[in-house]
Amino acid sequence: MKNLLYQIITVSIIIALLTSCSSTFYYSILDTKDEQTEKVENGDFLLETDSLWIAYCFKGESAPIQITVFNKTDKPLYIDWERSALIVNDLAVNYTGKSFDFNVRRDNFTSSTFYTDRSRSYGSTYTTTSDDIGMNLQIPPRISFIPPKTMISENTLNIQIGINHLDQQNFKKQIMGDKNNNAHDIKRAQFTDDNTPLKFRSYLTIYAEPDKPMSFEQEFYISSVIKTRGIKPGSLPGDLNNRGDWFYLEKPANNSFVAILLGTTVIAGTAILDASLNSHEY
């Protein structure tokens, strides 16, 4: 009976460990220091001129960058994606996915090589030799046509930050509620434009006449990171899950060792339990 009790207790402990293991979510909040860029009510970043407005939205996993441009004029406008780029710490990644290799030294990150995978018929992947940053590129057409008084929206890059790099930040314990008003322990790190783990710019070339291009540049940085296991993206309170200045990364739990151990223990425990039932009368 002692062996039976020991096995039951062991199985219970391992089941508790397994069920307690879950993904860790890193929610990043973006901000900007651009005086001409406004963060609107839904978290999108808006730059507006007399002829157009440009909006950026980053909601979702790994910061999917959605760029929307509205043509306010009575003439067609054009976005030249080949002369537009995402710039991460002075490292420019062309929005058209043209193949090129380069090495740079960047503040806050180690030197890395970005490359384009041309084996895919649509979309390319930029990656690094380290865990700092990765980019997944969905290639828009070289030129986008915007008729008068209309808008277009393109999904371009995804940006990933290495989880290990985020774990090195100075997190402080806080309490945060989910959409059902349940309180959860979280860890939060705050940043300025100077010490942020990620700063990037988007450069767009837009024109009405090819020989008279206009350039628009907007800068963004991570101002806060929330680390939690208790609040999944679908459980965020209010409208946080749909805000344009929020994105998240997921670090899956590593349950492989516990699962293997649990399976072995359950089998052993079941065998002992069966043997005990067969050898005792109740």
Secondary structure as UniProt FT lines:
FT   HELIX           2..20
FT   STRAND          24..31
FT   TURN            35..36
FT   STRAND          37..39
FT   TURN            41..42
FT   STRAND          45..48
FT   STRAND          52..57
FT   STRAND          64..71
FT   STRAND          77..80
FT   HELIX           81..83
FT   STRAND          85..88
FT   TURN            89..90
FT   STRAND          91..94
FT   TURN            95..96
FT   STRAND          102..106
FT   TURN            107..108
FT   STRAND          109..114
FT   TURN            118..119
FT   STRAND          124..126
FT   STRAND          133..137
FT   STRAND          143..146
FT   TURN            148..149
FT   STRAND          151..161
FT   HELIX           163..167
FT   STRAND          172..177
FT   TURN            179..180
FT   STRAND          183..190
FT   TURN            193..195
FT   STRAND          199..207
FT   TURN            210..211
FT   STRAND          214..228
FT   HELIX           233..235
FT   TURN            238..239
FT   HELIX           240..242
FT   TURN            244..245
FT   STRAND          246..251
FT   HELIX           256..279
//
